[in-house]
């Protein structure tokens, strides 16, 4: 699974060589997704974690120092992100339980907030560029995997990954004032 000349490729990445980055991405992406999926038992979350890792590597390429092999760095990073995801998810689930029990105590007041939130979520999704919106809806609303979306839209998996990452980033920014309720939204949307 190791890529020949890893050190040289990573040196090139640090110098903003997109070709070297793509080579590393294509070589490791699928295996890292499988690895993450085994830990999380969630293909979509696994793909998002691996995609986020590669985005962070590109964004912080000049700052990253790899002491071991690139393969070890990637595997360790994915494992750590998966563990963080599991920990964060358990906190979100506990928070969701609390929110739902509180909602049962005061349903009328919360209905207005919930309606407003759903309206804002829909407006935010609708404000995305058409292709990004379509990728997001196919993934989150129809539950398609990135590969299935790529086939359906006749685009590359990398395009789907990029569009999905940009959609999530935009929605997080647009809905940041609703952070308490977004937790519930993402929990129930992924089921």
C-alpha positions as CSV (number, residue, x, y, z in Angstrom):
1,X,0.0,0.0,0.0
2,X,3.0,2.4,0.5
3,X,3.7,4.7,-2.4
4,X,7.2,4.8,-3.8
5,X,9.1,8.0,-3.2
6,X,6.7,9.2,-0.5
7,X,9.2,11.7,1.0
8,X,9.9,13.2,-2.4
9,X,6.1,13.4,-3.2
10,X,5.4,15.1,0.1
11,X,8.3,17.5,-0.4
12,X,6.6,18.4,-3.8
13,X,3.2,18.8,-2.0
14,X,4.8,21.2,0.4
15,X,5.9,23.2,-2.6
16,X,2.2,23.3,-3.8
17,X,2.6,20.6,-6.5
18,X,-1.0,19.6,-7.2
19,X,0.1,16.6,-9.3
20,X,2.0,15.1,-6.4
21,X,-1.0,15.8,-4.1
22,X,-3.4,14.1,-6.6
23,X,-1.0,11.1,-6.8
24,X,-1.0,10.7,-3.0
25,X,-4.8,11.3,-2.9
26,X,-5.6,8.7,-5.5
27,X,-3.2,6.1,-4.1
28,X,-4.4,6.3,-0.5
29,X,-8.0,7.6,-0.6
30,X,-10.0,4.4,-1.1
31,X,-8.0,2.4,1.5
32,X,-8.3,5.1,4.1
33,X,-12.0,5.2,3.5
34,X,-12.3,1.5,4.1
35,X,-10.1,1.8,7.2
36,X,-12.3,4.6,8.6
37,X,-15.5,2.8,7.7
38,X,-14.4,-0.3,9.7
39,X,-13.9,1.9,12.7
40,X,-17.1,4.0,12.3
41,X,-19.4,1.5,10.6
42,X,-20.6,4.5,8.6
43,X,-19.4,4.9,5.0
44,X,-20.5,8.5,4.6
45,X,-18.8,9.7,7.8
46,X,-15.7,7.7,6.8
47,X,-15.5,9.4,3.4
48,X,-16.0,12.8,5.0
49,X,-13.3,12.2,7.5
50,X,-10.8,11.1,4.8
51,X,-11.8,14.0,2.5
52,X,-11.4,16.5,5.4
53,X,-8.0,15.1,6.1
54,X,-6.8,15.6,2.6
55,X,-8.3,19.1,2.6
56,X,-6.4,19.9,5.8
57,X,-3.2,18.5,4.4
58,X,-3.4,20.7,1.4
59,X,-4.3,23.8,3.4
60,X,-1.5,23.2,5.9
61,X,1.0,21.6,3.6
62,X,3.7,24.1,4.4
63,X,3.4,23.6,8.1
64,X,3.1,19.8,8.3
65,X,6.2,17.8,9.4
66,X,6.0,14.1,8.9
67,X,8.5,12.1,11.1
68,X,7.4,8.6,10.0
69,X,6.2,7.5,6.6
70,X,3.4,9.3,4.8
71,X,1.3,6.2,5.0
72,X,1.7,6.0,8.8
73,X,0.9,9.6,9.1
74,X,-2.3,9.3,7.1
75,X,-3.5,6.1,8.9
76,X,-2.8,7.6,12.3
77,X,-4.5,10.8,11.3
78,X,-7.6,9.0,10.1
79,X,-7.7,6.8,13.2
80,X,-7.5,9.9,15.4
81,X,-10.2,11.7,13.5
82,X,-12.4,8.6,13.7
83,X,-11.9,8.5,17.5
84,X,-12.7,12.2,17.8
85,X,-15.8,11.6,15.6
86,X,-17.0,8.8,17.8
87,X,-16.5,10.9,21.0
88,X,-18.1,14.0,19.5
89,X,-21.0,11.9,18.2
90,X,-21.7,10.4,21.6
91,X,-21.8,13.9,23.0
92,X,-24.1,15.0,20.3
93,X,-26.5,12.1,20.9
94,X,-26.6,12.9,24.7
95,X,-27.3,16.5,23.8
96,X,-30.0,15.5,21.4
97,X,-31.6,13.3,24.1
98,X,-31.7,16.3,26.5
99,X,-33.1,18.6,23.8
100,X,-35.8,16.1,22.9
101,X,-36.8,15.6,26.5
102,X,-37.0,19.4,27.0
103,X,-39.0,19.7,23.8
104,X,-41.5,17.3,25.1
105,X,-41.9,19.5,28.2
106,X,-42.5,22.7,26.1
107,X,-43.6,21.6,22.6
108,X,-45.5,24.8,21.6
109,X,-42.7,27.2,22.2
110,X,-40.1,25.0,20.3
111,X,-42.4,24.4,17.3
112,X,-41.8,28.0,16.2
113,X,-38.0,27.6,16.6
114,X,-38.1,24.3,14.7
115,X,-40.2,25.7,11.9
116,X,-37.8,28.7,11.6
117,X,-34.8,26.4,11.7
118,X,-36.2,24.1,9.0
119,X,-36.9,27.1,6.8
120,X,-33.4,28.5,7.3
121,X,-31.9,25.1,6.5
122,X,-33.9,24.8,3.3
123,X,-33.0,28.4,2.3
124,X,-29.4,27.7,3.0
125,X,-29.4,24.6,0.8
126,X,-31.3,26.4,-1.9
127,X,-28.7,29.2,-1.9
128,X,-25.9,26.8,-2.8
129,X,-24.9,26.7,-6.5
130,X,-27.1,24.2,-8.4
131,X,-24.5,21.4,-8.8
132,X,-23.4,21.7,-5.2
133,X,-27.0,21.7,-4.0
134,X,-27.7,18.6,-6.1
135,X,-24.7,16.7,-4.8
136,X,-25.6,17.6,-1.2
137,X,-29.2,16.5,-1.6
138,X,-28.2,13.2,-3.3
139,X,-25.9,12.5,-0.4
140,X,-27.9,13.7,2.6
141,X,-31.5,13.3,1.5
142,X,-31.2,10.3,-0.7
143,X,-28.3,8.6,1.1
144,X,-26.3,8.0,-2.0
145,X,-22.5,7.3,-1.7
146,X,-20.1,9.5,-3.4
147,X,-19.4,6.9,-6.1
148,X,-23.1,6.6,-6.8
149,X,-23.5,10.3,-7.0
150,X,-20.5,10.6,-9.4
151,X,-22.1,7.9,-11.7
152,X,-25.5,9.5,-11.5
153,X,-24.2,13.0,-12.4
154,X,-21.5,11.7,-14.8
155,X,-18.7,13.5,-12.9
156,X,-15.6,12.3,-11.0
157,X,-15.7,11.2,-7.4
158,X,-13.2,13.9,-6.7
159,X,-15.7,16.5,-8.0
160,X,-18.4,15.0,-5.8
161,X,-16.0,15.1,-2.8
162,X,-15.0,18.7,-3.5
163,X,-18.6,19.9,-4.0
164,X,-19.8,18.1,-0.8
165,X,-17.0,19.6,1.3
166,X,-17.8,23.1,0.0
167,X,-21.5,22.5,0.6
168,X,-21.0,21.4,4.2
169,X,-18.6,24.3,4.8
170,X,-21.1,26.8,3.4
171,X,-24.0,25.4,5.4
172,X,-22.1,25.4,8.6
173,X,-21.3,29.1,8.1
174,X,-24.8,30.0,7.1
175,X,-26.4,28.1,10.0
176,X,-23.8,28.8,12.7
177,X,-26.3,30.7,14.8
178,X,-28.4,27.6,15.1
179,X,-25.6,25.3,16.4
180,X,-27.8,23.7,19.1
181,X,-30.4,22.7,16.6
182,X,-28.1,21.8,13.8
183,X,-26.9,18.9,15.9
184,X,-30.4,17.4,15.8
185,X,-30.7,18.2,12.1
186,X,-27.5,16.3,11.2
187,X,-28.3,13.4,13.6
188,X,-31.7,12.8,12.0
189,X,-30.7,13.5,8.5
190,X,-28.0,10.8,8.5
191,X,-30.5,8.0,9.6
